Amino acid sequence: MRKYFRHAALAVQETLAYRIAYVVNMVSNVVTYLVIFLIWVAVYTGRGSVGGFDWAEMKSYLVVSLFMSALVSGSSEYRISRAIRSGNIAVELMRPVDYQKASLAITLGNSFSEGVLVSAACMGFAFAFGLTVLPAGSLQWLGFSCAVLIGFAMKFLLVYVFGLACFWTQTLMGISWLRKGLTDFFSGALVPLSFFPLWLRSAADWLPFKSVVWVPASAFTGRLAGIELARALAVGLAWVVALWLLGRAIWALAMRRVTVQGG
């Protein structure tokens, strides 16, 4: 276990060493969500509520959406792609560690160090625009915390599984866009899932993506509670296990035919 803590610690050091790059990435996320926020401001102008959301709840939803979307950056995808294309994956294979667990440790380290920037950005939004809907009690905070943990694991595994596709494509751009598009749309990062048509909402309910934003944000505002929240957390946990096993299977398959650019 100590070796994985070491991976996480090195990831924190890397973040601090290349802090300008991480700050730029964080600023780009904030600008993106500021645009989304201003679009919703225009939507709510002259309206008390939209789609069952009043403006106070929507503001809280958007702040949590920013937090969850920025908590795991795309650095894991880029790291895997660079390792495959440069040939450094051969070095990774020689290390006495499990690659999937090491990737999780690195992502935890990155998220821990980036979390300061993410939290600062969310606090800035909260103070600037007024965060008026908060969890009502300790039980709701507990549900939200569980949803955040599952959302983090889900985002990591989605990034990891899609990143492994570079073993066959040897490029990241299209894979990253596909993963980001699916995640942003079906997680509720762009539009809350309750705004979807019934047939599309029913499909999204059984996909893994909603655990990234919709479930944590809805747990925070109280829209998901009790049995409904427990069901959503159970579905998310089942997907975490399934994606973890899928990542293992894809890695084992890739090891049978490793083709590396550059050496």
N, C-alpha and C positions, 0 to 999 in steps of 0.2 A: 504493500500500500504506500510505503514511503516514496517509492519511485514515481508514483502518480502525483503525490503532493509536490514533488520536485518539478514535474512537468507544469503543474499549475503555477508554481512560484516563478518559473522561467517565463511563463506567459505574461505574468504581471510585470516582470522586468522588461519584457519586450514592449509592452504597452507604454511603459514609462520612457523607454529609450526612443520609441517612435511616436511620441505623444502628439506631434503635429498632425500626423496622418489620421490618428484616431479622433482628434478634435475636428478636423475637416470632415470626416465621415459623420460625426455627431451633428455638426452644423448642417450638413446636407439633409440629415433626417429631420432636424428641427424645421428647416425651411420647407421641406415637403409637407410636414404636418401643419405648419402655419398656413400653407395654401389650402389644405383640406379644411382646416378650422375656419378660414375666412369664407370658403364656399358654404359651409354649414351656417355661418352667420347670415349670409345672404338668403339661404333657404328659410331660416327662421324669422327673418324680418317680416313683421306684421302677422306672425302666427304664434299662437300660444304653445302648440305642440305639433309634431309631425310624426306620423307612424306610431303613435303611442308614447313617444319620447317628448317630455317637455325640455326646454332649453337647459335647465339646471342639470338634468340627468345626462343630456347629450354632452355637455362640457366635461363632466366627470368621465364619461365613456371615452371621449377623445384623448384625455390625459392618460388614462390607463392604456389605451391603444398605443400611444406614443411610447410609453414605458415598455410594454411587452414587445413591440416591434423592434425597438432599439437594443433590448437587453442582450440578444444574440446577434452579432453582426455577421456579415458574409465572409469574415476572415477565414473561417473554417473551410469554406468552399475554395477560396483562393489558395489557401495553404495546401490542400490536397492536390489541386490542379497544378500548382507550381512544382510540387514534389514529383508528380508523374511526368510532366513535360521536361523537367530538368534532369531527371534521373536520380534525384535525391531520395526517391521512394526506396531505392536499394539500401540506402543507409538506414531508413526507418525499419526495413525488414530485418536488419542485423541487430536492432536493439532488443534487449530481453524484456520487452513489454508487449502487452496486447494493444494493437494499433487503435482499436475502437475505444478502449478505455483511456488510452493516452490522449486521443482526440477530445474526449469528453473532459478530461482534466485540463487540457489547454483551453478549451472553450470556457470552462468554469473560471480559470485564471483571467482570461480576457474579459469576461462578463463582470468579474469582481472589480477589476480596475476601471473598466468602462462604466460600471454602475454609478460611480460618483458623478460622471458627466450626465448620464441618463437621468439620475435623480435630480440633479441641478436643473436640467432642462424641464423636467416635469414640474418641479417646484416653481420655476419661472412662469410656466403656463398657468399653474394654479393661482399664483398671486396676481398675475396680469389679468386673467379673465374670470377669476372667481370659481373655486372648486366648492360647490355648495352641497353636493350629495356625497356623503361618506358612509362607510359601513356603520350600522346602527349599534352593534355590540360585539362582544368578544367572539361569539359563535360565527357571526358574519365575517369578521376579520380572519378567523381560522379557515373558513371556506375559501376566502380570497387567497390566503397564503398557500393553501393546497393547490388551488387553481394556477397560481403563479409557478409553483414548482413543476407541475405537470406541463404547463405551457412552455417553460424553459426546456424541459427534456424533449418535448415534441419538436420545438424549433431546431434544437441541436440535431435530432435524428433526421429530420427532413433535409437539413443542410448537408449532413453527413452522407445520407443515402444518395441524394442527387449528385453530390460531389464525387462519389465513387464511380459514377457513370463516365467520368473522364478516362477511366481505364480503357474504354471502348471508343470514345470520341476524340480524346486528347485535346479537347478544347472546353472552355467553361462558359463562354458568353451565352449561347443558346440555352444550355441547361440552367444557368443561373436565372435567366429571364423567365423560363418556364416555371421554375420553382417559386420565384418571387411573385409572378402573376397569379399562380394558383393559391399561394399562401395569402397574399393581400386580399384577393377576392373572397375566397371561401372562409377566411378567418374572421371576416367582419372588420378588417382594418380600414377599408375604404367606405363601406356602407354596412350598418348593423344588419345582422342576418334576419331580424324580424321585418325588415323592409323587403325581403325577397318574396317572390311568388311562392305559394304554398308548395308546389312541386319541387322548386329549387331549394327551398328551405328544408324540406324533408330529406333531400339528397345530402345537403350540407351537414345535417344533424349526425349523419353516420360517417362522415369523412374526418380525417385527423386534424384538418386545418383549424377548425373552430376553437380547438383548445388553446391556440396561440394567442388569440385576442378576445373573441366573443365570450368565452366562459369566464376568464378572469375579470373582464370589464363588467359583465353582467352580475358576477358574484359581488363585485365592489359596490355597484349601485343598488343591489338588492333585487334586481330583475330575476335572477336565478337564486332560488333558496330552497331549503328543505329537500324533498324527494327529487325534485327536478335538478337541483344542483348535484346531489349525490349521484344521480344517473349520469349527468354530464361528466362528472369526475371519473366515474367508473368506465365510461366509454373511452375517455382520454387515456386512462391508465392502461386499458386493453390495447389501445393503439401504440402506446409507448413500448409495451412488451413486444408487440408484433413488429414494429419498425426496428427495434433492437435486434431481433432475430433475423429480420430481412437484411439488415446491415451486415450481420455475420455471414449470411448466405452469399451475399454479393461479393464480400471480401474473399471468401473461400473460392468462389468462381473466378474472380479476377486473378488470384494467385496461380491458377492453372495456365494462364496465358498472359503473363506480364510483358507488355511491349512499351518501352520507354523511349521517348524522344531525347536525344542529346547524349546518349551513352549507355 
